[in-house]
Amino acid sequence: MKKLKLVAKIIAIIIICLIGFVGVYLPWKKPLEMKNSIKDFTLSKDFTGYREIILEVSDANKVVDSDNKVVGDTDSYDDSSIESNKYKKSDEKVNSIESLNIDNYEKSKSIIEKRLQDLGVQDYNLSMDKQTGTIYLQIPEDDITDRVVSNITETGSVELKDSKDTSKVLLTSENFEKAQVLYSSTSTGTAVYLDLQFNNDGKNILKDLSENEYKKIEKKSEEENKDEDTENEKSENSDDENTQKDESSEDNSKKAEDEKQKEVTLYISGNSVTTTSFEEPIKDGKIGLRMGQVSLDPKTIQDTADSARTVATTLNNGIIPLKYNVEDNKYVQSEIKISAIRNIIIIASIVIGFLLVYMIVKFKTKGIITAIGYLGFVALYLIILRLFNVTISMEAILGVIIVLGLNYLANLKLIQINEDNKKYYQTYLDIIMKLIPIFSISIIFVFTNVLALSSIGMVMFWGIALSLAYNILVTKHLTE
């Protein structure tokens, strides 16, 4: 029975090793494309390269229509489009001379940094020229880079306007509180919503609009329509029939226009997002916008949710006081080649192999079992680093090597006294006490904004935590 349990544990460790070192492949999902179902490592820009972006304060002029209403600026309209639309270029700048000051430069930079952090961009470099307000940004090249770049300079303003008269602003960013992403699932699929929540003033304004001027127009009942038809028939039989017909037609047209429900248009960052009407009175101060289409495809739902989350992040971190343009956006190749990482892995594997051979030679059967357990620890450690999105930088690789070395030394020390439980637990407690300072420092590093420190902090934190748990729950029972 004891041997059977040991075999079962070793088989379980071998499975973990296969998952950690090789991966999980499900050919029946994609018969033409074998793909590892285990998440890839999150690599820093040291390995993947990075996007270098220059944001400059816009020098554009405002563009107005025939009624002198602002419709855009010369960044979005060239001379030919201005002429074809019968617009004209104003002498007024989108960024006034008074707004070009260090306070607005610093505020813009601060808001952009908050957006980067909320979007999950950790490995970034952000700097600014305090004389011109030009912002220099470096971010990793990955799946969200293009989405980040396209939204990073959005102003983040919120406006609700009358759909017919856009000069009539009903709500502004001063009334806005926060945005969040919500889901609604039915048998036909899942819908993603951007939920906009307004403060108390905004809540009262929405309630007043939806219950009064912009309320839903109730349709007349059939009896009321019949009575109206009867009145029209009577009027047609009067002496001045033709005159009354004309007046009735004009009155009905005017009445129909009056009875048509007024609509509102929502603008985010100056762009029209949706035109809608209030189907019911809004008493909770919230407006829900459906993003994309209802879908059953997980990838489509995730993409839609990511886009909605990007918009929410833009809105939740305040309004950029100046208009910025992306003047340069280029990819910079990493100086560290993938082959260099591969060489590091090969060298580390060879060193670990020699150390495990030494363990086997010295401790015989217990050495073999402990070596198998050690490989299981390494595999599980790699899985955890992937699943928890730990960014792997050059400093993080150093942290991984330290963790693997500490765990190996702990195994050597514990294997010799495994049969004496009292001495084992005392030695184990000594190891814990020695690791506490390193563990504490790693926690401090995790919460720093410097990737070099946070990445090594993360790998050390997970490595030490796993080592302490794994050796007491797995390695000890393997060698008993």
N, C-alpha and C positions, 0 to 999 in steps of 0.2 A: 504493500500500500504506500509506504514511504517513497519507494523508488518510482511508483506510478505518479505520485504527486510531483516529484522532481522532474520527471519526463514532461508532464503537462506544463510545468512552469517554463522549462527550457523551450518547448514548442511555442508557447505564448511569446517568449522573448524573441525567438527567431522570426515570428510573424511581425513583431514590432520593428525588428531590424530590416525586414523586407520593405515595410511601409516607409520607414525613415530613410533608408539608403537607396531604394529602387523606386518606390512609389506605388500608387494604386491605379491600375488601368482597367477600364470598363469597355471592352470592345463592342459590346452590344448596344452601347449608346451611340457611338460613332464608328461604325464598322470600317470606314475609309480613313479614319484619323485617330490613331492611338494617342490619347492625351492623358497625362498624369492628373488624377483627380485631387491630389494633395497640392495645396497652394504653393506657388513658387516663393522663394525668398524675396524679401523687399530690400533691394540694393540701393545704396546711397548714390548720389551723383558722381562720387569718386569712381564708380564702376560703370554706370549707365550713360554718362555724359549729362549735360544739362542744357536748359534753355536760358539764353541770355536775353533779357528784355530791358529796353530803355523806354521810360515813360516821360514825356515832355509836356509841360504846361501848354495848353492850346493857345494859339494866337489868332484864332478864327474870329470872323465877324458874324453877327447874327444875320439871318435871312428872314425877311418878312413878306407877307402876301399883300394883296391890293388894299386890304383893310388894316394894314400895318400890324398884323398879328404875327408873332414869331413862329416860324414853321421849321426852323433848323438853323444851321450855320454853314459857313464855307468849308468846313471839314467834310460835311456830308453832301453839299451841293457845289458843283463846279459852275463856271460861267454859263455853259451851254444849257445845263439843267435849270438854272435860275431863269434864263431867258425863255426856255420852252414852257415853263410853268407860270410865266408872267409874275415871277417873284422879283424882289430887288434886294440888293445887299445893303444892310444897314451900316452906319458908321460905328455902331456900338459893338464892343467886343463881348464875347461870351464870358471871358474873365476880365472884370473891370480892373483898372490900374490899382484901385484901392485894395482889391482882394489879393494882389500879388505881394504877400508878406510872409515872413518866416513862420508866423503862427498857423496860417493856412497850409503852408508847406508841411509843417510838422504834423498837423492834424490829418492831412491826406495820407502821409506815410504811415501814421498810426492806424488808421482805418484799414488801409491795404494790408498791413501786417496782421490785424485781427481776422480779416477775411481769409488770409492764407492759413492761419492756425485753425480756424473753424472748418476749413475745407480739407484739413488733414495733411497739409503740406508742412512737413517738419524740416526737411533738409533744404533750407533756403538761405540765401544771402541777400540782405536788403540794405541799401545805402542811399544817401540823398545829397545832392549839391545844394547847400543852403543858400547860395547866391541866386540860382535860377529855379530851384524847386524840382529839377530833373531827378527822377528816381531810377536807380539801377537795381535790377532784380535778377537773381539766378535761382531757378527751381529745377528739380529733377525732371528728366524726360520720361514720362509714363503715360498711363491711360487717361489721366485727368488733366494733363498739362494744357491741352487746347481749350478745354472748358474753363480752366482757371484764367488763362490769358484773355479769353473773350469777355469775361465778367469782371476782371480785376479793376477796370477803370469806370465801370458803371457808377453813376452818381448815388444810386440807392434811394431815390426819392419816391414817394407814393402820392398820387393825386387822384381824386374822383371828380369828374367833370360832367356837366350836362352834355349828352351826346350830340345835341343840335347846336348849342352855343358853348363852345369849348372855353370861352373866356369866363364862363360861370363855374368857378371852382368850388366844389361842395365840401371836400375833405382834403387835407394836406398831410405832410409827414409829421406835422406837429400833433396831429390826432392819432397817429399810428403808434402801436405799442410793440407788437412782435409778429413774426411769421413762423409757421411750422408746417411740416409735411404730414399729411394724414392719408390713410388708406381706407377704401371701401370695397369689400369683396362680395360678389354675388355669384350666381350660377353661370353668368355669362363672362365673368372675369373679374379682374381687380382694377379699380380706378385709383389714380393718385391725385390728391388735392393739395393745393397750396392754400392754407388757411391763414387769412389775414385778420389779426385781432387789433381793435382800436381801443384807445383809452376811454375814460369816462366821458370826456367831451365828445369824442368821436362816436361813442355809443349813443349818446343823446341825439347827435346830429343824424345818424343813420336811422334811428327810431322815428324821428320827426319826418325825415324825407320819405321813408317807406310807408308811413301812416297818413301823410298829407299830400304834398305836391306830386310825389312820384309813386303813389299807392296804386295798387292793381285796380283796374277799371272793371267793375262787375257788369257782366252782360245782362241785357234786359230779358225778362221772362217772356214766354210765348204770348201770354195774355196781354202784356204791355205792348208788344209788337202788333197784336191784332187790333187793339184800341187805336194805335197810331195809324194803322192802315185804314180803319173806318173813318177817322178824321180826315185823312187824305182824300178818300172817296167823296166825302161830303163837300170838301172844298173844291173838288173837280166839277161838281154840279152847279156851282155858283155862277153868277152872270159874268164875272171877270175871271173866267177859268184859266186863260192863258197866262195872265199876269200872276195869279196865285201859284201856278205851276213853277214859274221861274223863281219866285220868291221861296217856294218850298224846297226847290232844288238847292238853292244857295244856303238856306238854313240847314238842310240835312247835311250838306258838305261840311259846313262850319261845325255843326254838332258832332259829326263823325271825327273831325280833327280834334275837337275838345275832349272827346271820350276816348281817344287813343292814349294808352299809357305811355308816359314819358320814360325815356331810357337814360342810363348813365354809362359813362366810359371810364374804365380804370386805366391809369397810366403808371407804369413802373419805370423809373429812370428816364422819364420823358417819352417813353414809347407806349403806344396804345396796346394794351394787352387783351382787353375784352370789352364788348358793349353788351349790356344786359339790363334787365328790369327786375324789380322787386316782386317776386311771386307772393311773398308773404312779408308781413312787417318784421323787420330785423330788430330784435330786442336785446340780443346778447352782444352786439357790437362786433360781429364776425362776418366776414365775407369769404366764401369758399370758392376757389377757382379750380376747375378740373384741368389737369395737365395731361396733354396727349389723349390717347384713346384707351378705352377699356380693353384689357388684354389678358390672355391666359399664359402668355409666354414669360417665364421668369426673367429672362434677359431684358426684354422690352420693358417690363415693369421696373426693373432695377435701373435701367437707363433713364426712364422717365422720372423716377424718384431722385436720382442723382442730379438731374437738371433742376427739379423743383427745389432740392436742398441747396443748390448753388444760388438760386434766386433768393431763398429764405436767408441764407448767409449774407448776401449782399444787402438785404433790407435790414437785418438785425444789428448790423455793426455801424449804423449811422450814415449820414450823407457826406460824401466827399465835397468839400467846399469849392473845389476848382475842377474844371474840365481838363482831363489829361488825354493825350493821344499815345498810342503805341507806335513809337518812331522806329524801333528796331526790335526784331524778334528772330533770333537765329539759334540754331542748335550747335553746341560746342562738343566735339568728341572728347571722351575721357582719355586722359593720358595713361591710365592703367588699363591694360588689355585683359580680356577675359582669360587669355592663356596664363597670365600671371597669377590669377586666382586659382586656376586649375593646378598650377605648379605648387602653390601653397598647400592645397588640399592633398596633393600626392605626397609631399614631404611630411605633412602632419600624419597622414595615414601610415607611412613607413615607420615613423617614430613610434606611434601607438602600437604598431605591430611588433616591433622589437621589445617594447615594454611589456606587452602581454605575453610574449614568448618567455621573457625573464620570469614573469609571475608563474607561468605554467611549469617551467623547469624547477623553480624553487619550491612550489607548494603542491606539485603533482595534481591529484584529482581536484582538490579544493581550488587550486590555481586555475584549472580548466573551467570549472563552474563559475568562479569569480570573473574570469575573463569574458565568458558568455554574458554574465550579468552586466559587466562594464560596457560591452557593445550595445546591449539593450538600453543602457543609460544614455549613451551617445545618440542612438537613433531617436529615442523619446525626446531628448533635448533639442534635436534638430527639428522635430515635428512641432514642438511648442514654439520655437522661434519663428516658424512659418505661420502658424495659426494665429499668433498674437501680433503679427505684422511688425516684428522687431526689425528696425532698419539696420542692415548690415553694412558697416563702414570698415575702413582699415583698422580703426580703434576697436570696433566690435569684434573683429577677428582675433585681435590680441586678447580681448576678454574671454572669448571662447576657449582659446588655448590655455589661459590661466585656470578656467573652470575645469577643463578636462584634466589638467595636471593635478589640481587640488583633489579631485575625486579619485584619481589613481592613487595618490599618496594615502588618502583615507582608506581605500580598499586594502592596500598593503598593510596598514597598521591594524585594521580590524580583522583581517583574515587569520592572523596569528593567535588571536584570543577569542575566537568565535565560540568555543565550547564552554568558556567561563562567562556565564551571563552577567554576573556582578561586575567583573572586570571589563566586559564588553561595553556595558552601558556607561560605566565610569569613563572609559576612553572616548566613547561617543559623545558624552557630555563635554569632555575637554575639547574635542574637535569643534563642537558647537560654540563654545566660549571663544575659541580662537577665530572663528569665522564671523562672529558678531560684528567686530569693527569693519571688516570688509563689506559685509552685508549692509551695514548702516550707511557707509559711504556710497555704495551702489544705489541705494534708495535716494540719497541726496542728488546724485548725478542724474537719475531718471527725470527729475523735475526741473532740470536746467534747460535753457533755450539753445544751448550749444550742442549741435548734433554729435560732435565727437565725444562729448561727455555723456549725453543722454543715451546714445547707442551702447557704449560700453557699460553704462549703468544698467540698462535693460538686460543685456546678455548675462551680466554678473548676477543680477537679481534672480532671474529665472533659473540660472545654472546652480546657484547655491541652494535656493529653495528646493529644486528638484533633487539635488544631491543628498540633502539631509533627509528628505522623505523617501527617496528611492533606496538608500542604503539600509534604512531601518525596516522598510516594508518588503523589500525584494531581496537585496543582496544577502542579508543576514539569514533569511529563511532558505535561500538556495544552498548555503554552505553548512546548514545544520545537519 
